[in-house]
Amino acid sequence: MSDNTTAQETVTPIKAAVMDQLPSAAIQGQSPLHHADLDSLAQQGPKTGGVHLREHKLLCHLTLRCNQGDEAQKAAVERVLGLALPLSPLTSVEKGDYSIRWLSPDEWLILAPGLEAFDIETKFRTEMPGHYSLVNSSGGSTVLELSGENAIDVLKRSVSVDLHASVFPIGKVVSTTFAKSTAILRRKGDHTFELIIRRSFADYIWLWLQDTSREFGLVIDA
């Protein structure tokens, strides 16, 4: 047999395992604070107070990692989301129901309506060139919005971040300790802040917020 004999190699294209993780209509989606029954508390509880709390539940949470110096990747993100990636440290962008938070030089957190998660992932697979990572962590987190004249007083007792408007303006986002847990904190307005917290610490943070808001009056918003 000749040593010059070569065998043709067949290259099999790599295919992604695509899975729609959304439950059917027969399965009830439950937020990390489902057990607290915030909807009932909003109806039956106080209507006035210095601190207002609202849970934005069952949103789409996607963590994107890519190369911020890659113009093709940045353009693909904007085509998919209608938003350009925030490239300055500790900043965020928002348009309608979509928002993106800078977490590190190559990492961003995307929030969108919960039922759009699978469609967004599918669009990224179609549009995004090169190496990137997109992880759906929607079930593991929730979003709490704190507002009111005393919201900042509650946060001052919970985080070690300087919250003065001169150094923590609207749109700024930080990953920080929150009491004995962690949170991603973003300022949405002069007296409005957003906390993204893990499911495993949701009950602890809920109890903490009740306690630290006691003297100001806590209002649950539906």
C-alpha positions as CSV (number, residue, x, y, z in Angstrom):
1,M,0.0,0.0,0.0
2,S,1.4,3.4,-1.0
3,D,2.5,5.8,1.8
4,N,1.1,8.6,-0.3
5,T,-2.5,7.5,0.1
6,T,-4.6,10.1,1.9
7,A,-8.1,9.9,3.3
8,Q,-10.6,12.7,2.7
9,E,-11.7,14.2,6.0
10,T,-15.3,15.1,6.5
11,V,-15.9,18.2,8.6
12,T,-19.1,18.2,10.5
13,P,-20.4,21.7,11.3
14,I,-21.0,22.4,15.0
15,K,-24.6,23.0,16.0
16,A,-25.8,24.7,19.1
17,A,-28.2,23.0,21.4
18,V,-31.2,25.3,21.3
19,M,-33.8,25.1,24.1
20,D,-36.8,27.3,24.8
21,Q,-36.8,27.4,28.6
22,L,-40.1,29.2,28.9
23,P,-42.8,27.1,30.7
24,S,-46.1,26.3,29.0
25,A,-49.3,28.2,30.0
26,A,-50.1,25.3,32.4
27,I,-47.1,26.0,34.6
28,Q,-47.2,29.0,36.8
29,G,-44.0,31.1,36.9
30,Q,-43.1,32.2,40.4
31,S,-40.8,35.1,41.2
32,P,-38.2,34.8,44.1
33,L,-40.6,36.8,46.3
34,H,-43.8,34.9,45.3
35,H,-44.2,33.7,48.9
36,A,-44.4,37.3,50.2
37,D,-47.6,37.9,48.2
38,L,-46.6,41.5,47.4
39,D,-49.8,42.0,45.3
40,S,-52.0,41.5,48.3
41,L,-49.8,43.7,50.5
42,A,-50.0,46.4,47.9
43,Q,-53.8,46.3,48.1
44,Q,-54.2,46.0,51.8
45,G,-51.1,47.8,53.2
46,P,-50.3,51.5,53.8
47,K,-50.7,53.9,50.9
48,T,-48.3,56.6,52.2
49,G,-44.8,56.3,53.5
50,G,-41.2,57.4,52.9
51,V,-40.2,54.3,51.1
52,H,-41.9,52.5,48.2
53,L,-41.0,49.0,47.1
54,R,-42.0,47.3,43.8
55,E,-40.8,44.0,42.4
56,H,-40.3,43.9,38.7
57,K,-40.7,40.1,38.5
58,L,-40.1,37.4,35.9
59,L,-38.0,39.6,33.6
60,C,-35.5,38.3,31.1
61,H,-31.9,38.4,32.6
62,L,-29.1,37.7,30.1
63,T,-25.4,38.0,30.8
64,L,-23.4,38.9,27.7
65,R,-19.6,38.6,27.4
66,C,-18.0,39.8,24.2
67,N,-15.1,42.0,22.9
68,Q,-16.0,45.7,23.4
69,G,-13.3,46.5,20.8
70,D,-15.0,44.4,18.1
71,E,-17.1,46.8,16.0
72,A,-19.0,43.9,14.3
73,Q,-20.0,42.5,17.6
74,K,-21.1,45.9,18.9
75,A,-23.2,46.5,15.8
76,A,-24.8,43.1,16.2
77,V,-25.9,43.9,19.7
78,E,-27.5,47.1,18.6
79,R,-29.3,45.3,15.8
80,V,-30.7,42.7,18.2
81,L,-31.6,45.0,21.2
82,G,-32.0,48.4,19.6
83,L,-29.4,49.7,22.1
84,A,-25.7,50.2,21.9
85,L,-23.6,48.6,24.6
86,P,-22.5,51.1,27.4
87,L,-18.8,51.1,27.2
88,S,-17.9,53.5,30.0
89,P,-17.4,51.7,33.4
90,L,-20.4,51.7,35.8
91,T,-22.9,53.0,33.3
92,S,-26.1,51.8,31.8
93,V,-28.5,52.5,28.9
94,E,-32.2,52.1,28.7
95,K,-34.8,52.2,25.9
96,G,-38.4,51.2,26.6
97,D,-38.5,47.8,28.2
98,Y,-34.8,47.0,27.3
99,S,-31.8,48.0,29.4
100,I,-28.1,47.1,29.5
101,R,-25.8,47.4,32.5
102,W,-22.0,47.5,32.4
103,L,-20.6,45.0,34.8
104,S,-16.9,44.7,33.6
105,P,-14.9,45.6,30.5
106,D,-16.2,42.5,28.7
107,E,-19.5,41.8,30.6
108,W,-23.0,43.3,30.5
109,L,-26.3,42.4,32.0
110,I,-29.3,42.7,29.7
111,L,-32.9,43.1,31.1
112,A,-35.9,42.7,28.8
113,P,-39.5,41.4,29.0
114,G,-39.5,37.8,30.3
115,L,-41.4,36.3,27.4
116,E,-38.8,37.6,24.9
117,A,-35.8,35.7,26.4
118,F,-35.8,32.9,23.8
119,D,-36.3,35.2,20.9
120,I,-33.4,37.4,22.0
121,E,-31.1,34.4,22.3
122,T,-32.2,33.2,18.9
123,K,-31.4,36.6,17.3
124,F,-28.0,36.7,19.0
125,R,-27.1,33.3,17.4
126,T,-28.1,34.7,14.0
127,E,-26.5,38.1,14.3
128,M,-23.5,37.8,16.6
129,P,-20.1,37.1,14.9
130,G,-17.0,35.7,16.6
131,H,-16.6,34.4,20.1
132,Y,-19.1,35.5,22.7
133,S,-21.1,34.1,25.6
134,L,-24.8,34.7,26.4
135,V,-26.2,33.1,29.6
136,N,-29.8,33.1,30.5
137,S,-30.0,33.5,34.3
138,S,-33.6,34.8,34.4
139,G,-34.9,32.3,37.0
140,G,-32.1,33.1,39.4
141,S,-32.7,36.8,40.0
142,T,-35.3,39.4,40.5
143,V,-35.5,43.2,40.4
144,L,-36.6,45.4,43.3
145,E,-37.3,49.1,42.8
146,L,-36.9,51.4,45.8
147,S,-38.3,54.9,45.6
148,G,-39.5,57.7,47.8
149,E,-37.9,60.5,49.9
150,N,-36.3,58.0,52.3
151,A,-35.2,55.3,49.9
152,I,-31.7,56.7,50.0
153,D,-31.7,56.5,53.8
154,V,-32.5,52.8,53.7
155,L,-29.7,52.2,51.1
156,K,-27.2,54.1,53.3
157,R,-27.9,51.6,56.0
158,S,-27.4,48.7,53.6
159,V,-24.5,49.4,51.2
160,S,-21.1,51.0,51.6
161,V,-21.4,53.0,48.3
162,D,-21.3,56.8,48.3
163,L,-24.8,57.6,47.0
164,H,-24.5,61.4,46.7
165,A,-25.8,62.6,43.3
166,S,-22.5,64.1,42.4
167,V,-20.7,60.8,42.4
168,F,-23.7,58.4,41.9
169,P,-25.8,60.1,39.1
170,I,-28.8,58.7,37.3
171,G,-27.8,55.7,35.2
172,K,-24.8,54.7,37.3
173,V,-24.6,51.0,38.2
174,V,-22.4,49.1,40.7
175,S,-22.1,45.6,42.0
176,T,-21.9,45.9,45.8
177,T,-22.5,44.2,49.1
178,F,-26.0,44.7,50.4
179,A,-26.3,44.0,54.2
180,K,-24.8,40.5,54.3
181,S,-25.7,39.7,50.7
182,T,-24.9,41.2,47.3
183,A,-26.8,43.3,44.7
184,I,-26.4,45.2,41.5
185,L,-27.5,48.7,42.3
186,R,-28.6,51.3,39.7
187,R,-29.9,54.8,40.2
188,K,-33.0,55.3,38.0
189,G,-34.0,58.8,39.3
190,D,-33.4,61.4,42.0
191,H,-35.2,59.2,44.5
192,T,-35.5,55.9,42.7
193,F,-33.1,53.0,42.8
194,E,-33.1,49.5,41.4
195,L,-31.7,46.4,43.0
196,I,-31.0,43.2,41.2
197,I,-30.8,40.4,43.7
198,R,-30.3,36.6,43.7
199,R,-33.2,34.3,44.3
200,S,-31.3,32.6,47.2
201,F,-31.1,35.9,49.1
202,A,-34.5,37.3,48.1
203,D,-36.2,36.5,51.4
204,Y,-33.3,37.8,53.5
205,I,-33.3,41.1,51.6
206,W,-37.1,41.4,51.8
207,L,-36.9,41.0,55.6
208,W,-34.0,43.4,55.8
209,L,-35.9,46.1,53.8
210,Q,-38.9,45.8,56.0
211,D,-36.8,46.3,59.1
212,T,-34.7,49.2,57.8
213,S,-37.8,51.0,56.4
214,R,-39.9,50.7,59.6
215,E,-39.3,54.2,60.9
216,F,-40.0,55.8,57.5
217,G,-43.1,53.8,56.5
218,L,-43.0,51.1,53.8
219,V,-45.5,51.2,50.9
220,I,-45.7,48.1,48.6
221,D,-46.6,49.2,45.0
222,A,-48.3,46.7,42.7
